[in-house]
Amino acid sequence: MRIATFNVNGVNGRLPLLLDWLRQSKPDVACLQELKAPQERFPAAELEQAGYGAVWLGQKAWNGVAILARGEMPVETRRGLPGDPDDIQSRYIEAAVGGILIGCLYAPNGNPAPGAKFDYKLRWLERLRNYSAQMLDLDLPMVLAGDFNIMPEERDVYAPERWRDDALFRPEVRAAFADLRDDGWVDALRHLHPEARLYTFWKYLRNAFARDAGLRIDHLLLSPALASRLVSAGVDRAVRGRDHASDHAPAWITLDAPTRGHAGGDRRTA
Protein backbone atom coordinates (compact mmCIF):
# COMPACT_ATOMS: atom_id res chain seq x y z
CA MET A 1 0.00 0.00 0.00
CA ARG A 2 1.23 3.46 -0.93
CA ILE A 3 0.16 6.35 1.32
CA ALA A 4 1.00 9.95 0.48
CA THR A 5 0.48 13.40 1.94
CA PHE A 6 0.30 16.54 -0.22
CA ASN A 7 -0.39 20.14 0.73
CA VAL A 8 -2.00 21.19 -2.56
CA ASN A 9 -2.21 24.91 -1.69
CA GLY A 10 -5.64 25.29 -3.34
CA VAL A 11 -7.35 22.13 -4.57
CA ASN A 12 -9.40 23.78 -7.32
CA GLY A 13 -6.72 26.12 -8.61
CA ARG A 14 -4.25 23.25 -8.84
CA LEU A 15 -6.66 20.45 -9.74
CA PRO A 16 -4.93 19.60 -13.07
CA LEU A 17 -1.61 19.20 -11.23
CA LEU A 18 -3.26 17.05 -8.55
CA LEU A 19 -4.96 14.80 -11.10
CA ASP A 20 -1.73 14.43 -13.07
CA TRP A 21 0.17 13.45 -9.92
CA LEU A 22 -2.54 10.91 -8.98
CA ARG A 23 -2.32 9.34 -12.45
CA GLN A 24 1.45 9.07 -12.30
CA SER A 25 2.04 8.16 -8.66
CA LYS A 26 -1.13 6.10 -8.08
CA PRO A 27 -1.18 6.36 -4.27
CA ASP A 28 -3.67 4.04 -2.62
CA VAL A 29 -4.34 6.79 -0.07
CA ALA A 30 -3.67 10.50 -0.47
CA CYS A 31 -4.03 13.00 2.37
CA LEU A 32 -4.53 16.56 1.13
CA GLN A 33 -4.16 19.80 3.04
CA GLU A 34 -4.83 23.49 2.49
CA LEU A 35 -7.81 22.87 0.23
CA LYS A 36 -8.81 26.56 0.36
CA ALA A 37 -12.33 25.58 -0.66
CA PRO A 38 -15.68 25.46 1.16
CA GLN A 39 -17.30 22.07 1.64
CA GLU A 40 -19.57 22.40 -1.39
CA ARG A 41 -16.75 23.34 -3.77
CA PHE A 42 -14.53 20.31 -3.22
CA PRO A 43 -13.98 18.61 -6.64
CA ALA A 44 -15.38 15.21 -5.61
CA ALA A 45 -16.76 14.42 -9.07
CA GLU A 46 -13.44 15.02 -10.83
CA LEU A 47 -11.60 12.90 -8.29
CA GLU A 48 -14.18 10.13 -8.57
CA GLN A 49 -13.69 10.15 -12.33
CA ALA A 50 -9.96 9.74 -11.67
CA GLY A 51 -10.73 6.65 -9.56
CA TYR A 52 -10.68 8.10 -6.05
CA GLY A 53 -13.33 8.19 -3.37
CA ALA A 54 -12.98 11.05 -0.91
CA VAL A 55 -13.98 12.43 2.45
CA TRP A 56 -13.17 16.05 3.19
CA LEU A 57 -13.57 18.95 5.58
CA GLY A 58 -13.53 22.21 3.67
CA GLN A 59 -13.28 25.83 4.72
CA LYS A 60 -13.68 29.00 2.71
CA ALA A 61 -10.46 30.78 1.72
CA TRP A 62 -8.02 28.73 3.83
CA ASN A 63 -7.36 25.44 5.68
CA GLY A 64 -9.25 22.28 4.64
CA VAL A 65 -8.22 18.61 4.67
CA ALA A 66 -9.22 15.55 2.65
CA ILE A 67 -8.52 11.82 2.42
CA LEU A 68 -8.62 10.11 -0.99
CA ALA A 69 -8.70 6.34 -1.52
CA ARG A 70 -8.05 4.67 -4.85
CA GLY A 71 -10.93 2.45 -5.96
CA GLU A 72 -12.93 2.76 -2.77
CA MET A 73 -14.66 5.20 -0.44
CA PRO A 74 -12.84 6.05 2.81
CA VAL A 75 -14.95 5.35 5.89
CA GLU A 76 -14.92 8.56 7.90
CA THR A 77 -14.32 8.08 11.63
CA ARG A 78 -13.69 11.64 12.87
CA ARG A 79 -13.65 15.25 11.74
CA GLY A 80 -11.87 17.75 13.95
CA LEU A 81 -9.65 17.10 16.96
CA PRO A 82 -11.34 16.71 20.35
CA GLY A 83 -10.51 19.03 23.20
CA ASP A 84 -11.89 22.38 22.02
CA PRO A 85 -15.53 22.52 20.89
CA ASP A 86 -15.10 26.18 19.91
CA ASP A 87 -12.35 25.49 17.37
CA ILE A 88 -13.94 25.90 13.92
CA GLN A 89 -10.77 25.61 11.84
CA SER A 90 -10.80 22.69 9.38
CA ARG A 91 -7.53 20.96 10.27
CA TYR A 92 -8.19 17.28 10.96
CA ILE A 93 -10.13 14.46 9.32
CA GLU A 94 -9.83 10.72 9.88
CA ALA A 95 -10.97 7.66 7.95
CA ALA A 96 -10.42 3.92 7.68
CA VAL A 97 -8.96 2.65 4.41
CA GLY A 98 -7.81 -0.92 3.76
CA GLY A 99 -7.69 -1.83 7.43
CA ILE A 100 -5.61 1.25 8.37
CA LEU A 101 -6.79 4.31 10.25
CA ILE A 102 -5.69 7.46 8.41
CA GLY A 103 -5.45 10.76 10.27
CA CYS A 104 -4.97 13.68 7.87
CA LEU A 105 -3.90 16.92 9.53
CA TYR A 106 -2.96 20.49 8.74
CA ALA A 107 -1.33 21.98 11.82
CA PRO A 108 -1.42 25.75 12.40
CA ASN A 109 1.48 27.82 11.11
CA GLY A 110 1.72 29.83 14.33
CA ASN A 111 3.47 32.96 13.09
CA PRO A 112 4.11 35.54 14.35
CA ALA A 113 5.67 34.02 17.45
CA PRO A 114 5.23 34.72 20.24
CA GLY A 115 1.60 35.74 19.99
CA ALA A 116 -1.98 34.50 19.87
CA LYS A 117 -1.45 32.41 16.72
CA PHE A 118 1.54 30.68 18.26
CA ASP A 119 -0.41 29.99 21.45
CA TYR A 120 -3.18 28.42 19.35
CA LYS A 121 -0.62 26.24 17.59
CA LEU A 122 0.76 24.94 20.87
CA ARG A 123 -2.74 24.19 22.17
CA TRP A 124 -3.61 22.41 18.92
CA LEU A 125 -0.47 20.28 19.09
CA GLU A 126 -1.27 19.39 22.69
CA ARG A 127 -4.73 18.26 21.62
CA LEU A 128 -3.15 16.19 18.84
CA ARG A 129 -0.83 14.52 21.32
CA ASN A 130 -3.63 13.77 23.77
CA TYR A 131 -5.83 12.26 21.08
CA SER A 132 -3.02 10.32 19.38
CA ALA A 133 -2.02 8.83 22.75
CA GLN A 134 -5.52 7.38 23.02
CA MET A 135 -5.07 5.83 19.58
CA LEU A 136 -1.75 4.30 20.59
CA ASP A 137 -3.43 2.71 23.60
CA LEU A 138 -5.78 0.92 21.19
CA ASP A 139 -2.78 -0.62 19.34
CA LEU A 140 -4.30 0.14 15.94
CA PRO A 141 -2.45 0.34 12.62
CA MET A 142 -2.61 4.09 12.11
CA VAL A 143 -0.81 6.86 10.25
CA LEU A 144 -0.86 10.57 11.07
CA ALA A 145 -0.07 12.27 7.77
CA GLY A 146 -0.02 15.89 6.79
CA ASP A 147 1.53 19.31 7.00
CA PHE A 148 2.71 19.57 10.62
CA ASN A 149 4.32 23.00 10.06
CA ILE A 150 7.29 21.78 12.11
CA MET A 151 10.91 21.17 11.14
CA PRO A 152 11.87 18.57 13.77
CA GLU A 153 15.67 18.82 13.46
CA GLU A 154 18.33 21.11 12.05
CA ARG A 155 18.83 18.79 9.10
CA ASP A 156 15.19 19.47 8.18
CA VAL A 157 15.84 23.11 7.25
CA TYR A 158 18.33 24.51 4.74
CA ALA A 159 19.60 27.32 7.02
CA PRO A 160 18.71 26.63 10.66
CA GLU A 161 20.28 29.84 11.94
CA ARG A 162 17.74 31.90 9.96
CA TRP A 163 14.72 30.12 11.46
CA ARG A 164 15.45 30.16 15.20
CA ASP A 165 12.55 32.46 16.05
CA ASP A 166 10.09 31.16 13.47
CA ALA A 167 6.98 29.31 14.71
CA LEU A 168 7.91 26.31 12.56
CA PHE A 169 11.26 25.87 14.31
CA ARG A 170 10.96 27.28 17.80
CA PRO A 171 11.96 24.91 20.63
CA GLU A 172 8.36 24.55 21.83
CA VAL A 173 7.08 23.06 18.57
CA ARG A 174 10.14 20.89 18.04
CA ALA A 175 9.59 19.55 21.57
CA ALA A 176 5.95 18.84 20.71
CA PHE A 177 7.05 16.76 17.71
CA ALA A 178 9.66 14.98 19.81
CA ASP A 179 6.95 14.16 22.36
CA LEU A 180 4.94 12.41 19.64
CA ARG A 181 7.95 10.30 18.74
CA ASP A 182 8.66 9.55 22.39
CA ASP A 183 5.07 8.38 22.75
CA GLY A 184 5.76 5.74 20.08
CA TRP A 185 4.98 7.37 16.73
CA VAL A 186 7.59 6.61 14.07
CA ASP A 187 8.70 9.38 11.70
CA ALA A 188 8.69 7.28 8.52
CA LEU A 189 10.95 9.40 6.30
CA ARG A 190 13.54 9.94 9.00
CA HIS A 191 13.37 6.29 10.06
CA LEU A 192 14.41 5.10 6.61
CA HIS A 193 16.65 8.07 5.76
CA PRO A 194 18.36 8.90 9.06
CA GLU A 195 21.10 11.12 7.61
CA ALA A 196 19.53 12.55 4.45
CA ARG A 197 18.46 16.14 3.91
CA LEU A 198 14.89 15.65 2.68
CA TYR A 199 12.71 18.67 2.01
CA THR A 200 8.99 18.84 1.28
CA PHE A 201 8.49 22.62 1.01
CA TRP A 202 10.26 25.40 -0.86
CA LYS A 203 9.16 29.04 -0.80
CA TYR A 204 8.21 30.72 -4.05
CA LEU A 205 10.63 33.59 -3.31
CA ARG A 206 14.31 33.98 -4.20
CA ASN A 207 14.50 30.91 -6.43
CA ALA A 208 14.30 28.67 -3.36
CA PHE A 209 13.47 25.46 -5.22
CA ALA A 210 16.34 25.78 -7.71
CA ARG A 211 18.71 26.50 -4.80
CA ASP A 212 17.22 23.61 -2.80
CA ALA A 213 16.56 26.02 0.07
CA GLY A 214 13.83 23.86 1.53
CA LEU A 215 12.13 22.66 4.69
CA ARG A 216 10.80 19.27 5.80
CA ILE A 217 7.42 20.08 7.35
CA ASP A 218 5.20 17.36 5.84
CA HIS A 219 5.39 14.10 7.78
CA LEU A 220 3.95 10.62 8.03
CA LEU A 221 3.97 9.24 11.57
CA LEU A 222 3.25 5.55 12.01
CA SER A 223 1.87 3.77 15.05
CA PRO A 224 3.97 0.85 16.35
CA ALA A 225 1.32 -1.52 14.99
CA LEU A 226 2.02 -0.17 11.50
CA ALA A 227 5.72 0.74 11.60
CA SER A 228 6.85 -2.87 11.17
CA ARG A 229 5.24 -2.86 7.71
CA LEU A 230 7.23 0.15 6.44
CA VAL A 231 9.13 -0.69 3.26
CA SER A 232 10.08 2.63 1.65
CA ALA A 233 9.52 6.35 1.95
CA GLY A 234 10.36 9.41 -0.11
CA VAL A 235 9.37 12.75 -1.59
CA ASP A 236 8.00 13.36 -5.09
CA ARG A 237 10.28 16.35 -5.48
CA ALA A 238 9.70 16.77 -9.23
CA VAL A 239 6.08 17.78 -8.59
CA ARG A 240 7.30 21.01 -6.95
CA GLY A 241 9.16 21.95 -10.14
CA ARG A 242 6.12 21.87 -12.42
CA ASP A 243 4.32 24.94 -13.74
CA HIS A 244 1.82 26.47 -11.29
CA ALA A 245 2.97 24.02 -8.62
CA SER A 246 2.15 24.05 -4.94
CA ASP A 247 5.02 25.18 -2.73
CA HIS A 248 4.93 21.66 -1.24
CA ALA A 249 5.89 18.32 -2.79
CA PRO A 250 4.09 15.07 -1.91
CA ALA A 251 5.74 12.81 0.68
CA TRP A 252 4.91 9.11 0.63
CA ILE A 253 5.45 5.68 2.15
CA THR A 254 4.88 2.12 1.00
CA LEU A 255 3.77 -0.64 3.34
CA ASP A 256 3.91 -4.42 3.22
CA ALA A 257 0.74 -6.43 3.61
CA PRO A 258 0.01 -7.29 7.27
CA THR A 259 1.36 -10.54 8.63
CA ARG A 260 -1.12 -13.14 9.77
CA GLY A 261 -2.24 -13.06 13.36
CA HIS A 262 -1.60 -9.36 14.05
CA ALA A 263 -2.23 -6.21 12.07
CA GLY A 264 1.16 -4.81 12.93
CA GLY A 265 3.31 -7.94 12.55
CA ASP A 266 6.71 -8.16 14.21
CA ARG A 267 8.58 -5.01 15.24
CA ARG A 268 11.52 -4.96 12.86
CA THR A 269 13.81 -2.30 11.49
CA ALA A 270 12.96 -1.45 7.90
C-alpha positions as CSV (number, residue, x, y, z in Angstrom):
1,M,0.0,0.0,0.0
2,R,1.2,3.5,-0.9
3,I,0.2,6.3,1.3
4,A,1.0,10.0,0.5
5,T,0.5,13.4,1.9
6,F,0.3,16.5,-0.2
7,N,-0.4,20.1,0.7
8,V,-2.0,21.2,-2.6
9,N,-2.2,24.9,-1.7
10,G,-5.6,25.3,-3.3
11,V,-7.4,22.1,-4.6
12,N,-9.4,23.8,-7.3
13,G,-6.7,26.1,-8.6
14,R,-4.2,23.2,-8.8
15,L,-6.7,20.5,-9.7
16,P,-4.9,19.6,-13.1
17,L,-1.6,19.2,-11.2
18,L,-3.3,17.0,-8.6
19,L,-5.0,14.8,-11.1
20,D,-1.7,14.4,-13.1
21,W,0.2,13.4,-9.9
22,L,-2.5,10.9,-9.0
23,R,-2.3,9.3,-12.5
24,Q,1.5,9.1,-12.3
25,S,2.0,8.2,-8.7
26,K,-1.1,6.1,-8.1
27,P,-1.2,6.4,-4.3
28,D,-3.7,4.0,-2.6
29,V,-4.3,6.8,-0.1
30,A,-3.7,10.5,-0.5
31,C,-4.0,13.0,2.4
32,L,-4.5,16.6,1.1
33,Q,-4.2,19.8,3.0
34,E,-4.8,23.5,2.5
35,L,-7.8,22.9,0.2
36,K,-8.8,26.6,0.4
37,A,-12.3,25.6,-0.7
38,P,-15.7,25.5,1.2
39,Q,-17.3,22.1,1.6
40,E,-19.6,22.4,-1.4
41,R,-16.7,23.3,-3.8
42,F,-14.5,20.3,-3.2
43,P,-14.0,18.6,-6.6
44,A,-15.4,15.2,-5.6
45,A,-16.8,14.4,-9.1
46,E,-13.4,15.0,-10.8
47,L,-11.6,12.9,-8.3
48,E,-14.2,10.1,-8.6
49,Q,-13.7,10.2,-12.3
50,A,-10.0,9.7,-11.7
51,G,-10.7,6.7,-9.6
52,Y,-10.7,8.1,-6.1
53,G,-13.3,8.2,-3.4
54,A,-13.0,11.1,-0.9
55,V,-14.0,12.4,2.4
56,W,-13.2,16.1,3.2
57,L,-13.6,18.9,5.6
58,G,-13.5,22.2,3.7
59,Q,-13.3,25.8,4.7
60,K,-13.7,29.0,2.7
61,A,-10.5,30.8,1.7
62,W,-8.0,28.7,3.8
63,N,-7.4,25.4,5.7
64,G,-9.2,22.3,4.6
65,V,-8.2,18.6,4.7
66,A,-9.2,15.5,2.7
67,I,-8.5,11.8,2.4
68,L,-8.6,10.1,-1.0
69,A,-8.7,6.3,-1.5
70,R,-8.0,4.7,-4.8
71,G,-10.9,2.4,-6.0
72,E,-12.9,2.8,-2.8
73,M,-14.7,5.2,-0.4
74,P,-12.8,6.1,2.8
75,V,-15.0,5.3,5.9
76,E,-14.9,8.6,7.9
77,T,-14.3,8.1,11.6
78,R,-13.7,11.6,12.9
79,R,-13.6,15.3,11.7
80,G,-11.9,17.8,14.0
81,L,-9.6,17.1,17.0
82,P,-11.3,16.7,20.3
83,G,-10.5,19.0,23.2
84,D,-11.9,22.4,22.0
85,P,-15.5,22.5,20.9
86,D,-15.1,26.2,19.9
87,D,-12.3,25.5,17.4
88,I,-13.9,25.9,13.9
89,Q,-10.8,25.6,11.8
90,S,-10.8,22.7,9.4
91,R,-7.5,21.0,10.3
92,Y,-8.2,17.3,11.0
93,I,-10.1,14.5,9.3
94,E,-9.8,10.7,9.9
95,A,-11.0,7.7,8.0
96,A,-10.4,3.9,7.7
97,V,-9.0,2.6,4.4
98,G,-7.8,-0.9,3.8
99,G,-7.7,-1.8,7.4
100,I,-5.6,1.2,8.4
101,L,-6.8,4.3,10.3
102,I,-5.7,7.5,8.4
103,G,-5.5,10.8,10.3
104,C,-5.0,13.7,7.9
105,L,-3.9,16.9,9.5
106,Y,-3.0,20.5,8.7
107,A,-1.3,22.0,11.8
108,P,-1.4,25.7,12.4
109,N,1.5,27.8,11.1
110,G,1.7,29.8,14.3
111,N,3.5,33.0,13.1
112,P,4.1,35.5,14.4
113,A,5.7,34.0,17.4
114,P,5.2,34.7,20.2
115,G,1.6,35.7,20.0
116,A,-2.0,34.5,19.9
117,K,-1.5,32.4,16.7
118,F,1.5,30.7,18.3
119,D,-0.4,30.0,21.4
120,Y,-3.2,28.4,19.4
121,K,-0.6,26.2,17.6
122,L,0.8,24.9,20.9
123,R,-2.7,24.2,22.2
124,W,-3.6,22.4,18.9
125,L,-0.5,20.3,19.1
126,E,-1.3,19.4,22.7
127,R,-4.7,18.3,21.6
128,L,-3.2,16.2,18.8
129,R,-0.8,14.5,21.3
130,N,-3.6,13.8,23.8
131,Y,-5.8,12.3,21.1
132,S,-3.0,10.3,19.4
133,A,-2.0,8.8,22.7
134,Q,-5.5,7.4,23.0
135,M,-5.1,5.8,19.6
136,L,-1.8,4.3,20.6
137,D,-3.4,2.7,23.6
138,L,-5.8,0.9,21.2
139,D,-2.8,-0.6,19.3
140,L,-4.3,0.1,15.9
141,P,-2.5,0.3,12.6
142,M,-2.6,4.1,12.1
143,V,-0.8,6.9,10.2
144,L,-0.9,10.6,11.1
145,A,-0.1,12.3,7.8
146,G,0.0,15.9,6.8
147,D,1.5,19.3,7.0
148,F,2.7,19.6,10.6
149,N,4.3,23.0,10.1
150,I,7.3,21.8,12.1
151,M,10.9,21.2,11.1
152,P,11.9,18.6,13.8
153,E,15.7,18.8,13.5
154,E,18.3,21.1,12.1
155,R,18.8,18.8,9.1
156,D,15.2,19.5,8.2
157,V,15.8,23.1,7.3
158,Y,18.3,24.5,4.7
159,A,19.6,27.3,7.0
160,P,18.7,26.6,10.7
161,E,20.3,29.8,11.9
162,R,17.7,31.9,10.0
163,W,14.7,30.1,11.5
164,R,15.4,30.2,15.2
165,D,12.5,32.5,16.1
166,D,10.1,31.2,13.5
167,A,7.0,29.3,14.7
168,L,7.9,26.3,12.6
169,F,11.3,25.9,14.3
170,R,11.0,27.3,17.8
171,P,12.0,24.9,20.6
172,E,8.4,24.6,21.8
173,V,7.1,23.1,18.6
174,R,10.1,20.9,18.0
175,A,9.6,19.6,21.6
176,A,5.9,18.8,20.7
177,F,7.1,16.8,17.7
178,A,9.7,15.0,19.8
179,D,7.0,14.2,22.4
180,L,4.9,12.4,19.6
181,R,8.0,10.3,18.7
182,D,8.7,9.6,22.4
183,D,5.1,8.4,22.8
184,G,5.8,5.7,20.1
185,W,5.0,7.4,16.7
186,V,7.6,6.6,14.1
187,D,8.7,9.4,11.7
188,A,8.7,7.3,8.5
189,L,10.9,9.4,6.3
190,R,13.5,9.9,9.0
191,H,13.4,6.3,10.1
192,L,14.4,5.1,6.6
193,H,16.7,8.1,5.8
194,P,18.4,8.9,9.1
195,E,21.1,11.1,7.6
196,A,19.5,12.6,4.5
197,R,18.5,16.1,3.9
198,L,14.9,15.6,2.7
199,Y,12.7,18.7,2.0
200,T,9.0,18.8,1.3
201,F,8.5,22.6,1.0
202,W,10.3,25.4,-0.9
203,K,9.2,29.0,-0.8
204,Y,8.2,30.7,-4.1
205,L,10.6,33.6,-3.3
206,R,14.3,34.0,-4.2
207,N,14.5,30.9,-6.4
208,A,14.3,28.7,-3.4
209,F,13.5,25.5,-5.2
210,A,16.3,25.8,-7.7
211,R,18.7,26.5,-4.8
212,D,17.2,23.6,-2.8
213,A,16.6,26.0,0.1
214,G,13.8,23.9,1.5
215,L,12.1,22.7,4.7
216,R,10.8,19.3,5.8
217,I,7.4,20.1,7.3
218,D,5.2,17.4,5.8
219,H,5.4,14.1,7.8
220,L,4.0,10.6,8.0
221,L,4.0,9.2,11.6
222,L,3.3,5.5,12.0
223,S,1.9,3.8,15.1
224,P,4.0,0.9,16.4
225,A,1.3,-1.5,15.0
226,L,2.0,-0.2,11.5
227,A,5.7,0.7,11.6
228,S,6.8,-2.9,11.2
229,R,5.2,-2.9,7.7
230,L,7.2,0.1,6.4
231,V,9.1,-0.7,3.3
232,S,10.1,2.6,1.6
233,A,9.5,6.4,1.9
234,G,10.4,9.4,-0.1
235,V,9.4,12.8,-1.6
236,D,8.0,13.4,-5.1
237,R,10.3,16.4,-5.5
238,A,9.7,16.8,-9.2
239,V,6.1,17.8,-8.6
240,R,7.3,21.0,-7.0
241,G,9.2,22.0,-10.1
242,R,6.1,21.9,-12.4
243,D,4.3,24.9,-13.7
244,H,1.8,26.5,-11.3
245,A,3.0,24.0,-8.6
246,S,2.1,24.0,-4.9
247,D,5.0,25.2,-2.7
248,H,4.9,21.7,-1.2
249,A,5.9,18.3,-2.8
250,P,4.1,15.1,-1.9
251,A,5.7,12.8,0.7
252,W,4.9,9.1,0.6
253,I,5.5,5.7,2.2
254,T,4.9,2.1,1.0
255,L,3.8,-0.6,3.3
256,D,3.9,-4.4,3.2
257,A,0.7,-6.4,3.6
258,P,0.0,-7.3,7.3
259,T,1.4,-10.5,8.6
260,R,-1.1,-13.1,9.8
261,G,-2.2,-13.1,13.4
262,H,-1.6,-9.4,14.1
263,A,-2.2,-6.2,12.1
264,G,1.2,-4.8,12.9
265,G,3.3,-7.9,12.6
266,D,6.7,-8.2,14.2
267,R,8.6,-5.0,15.2
268,R,11.5,-5.0,12.9
269,T,13.8,-2.3,11.5
270,A,13.0,-1.4,7.9
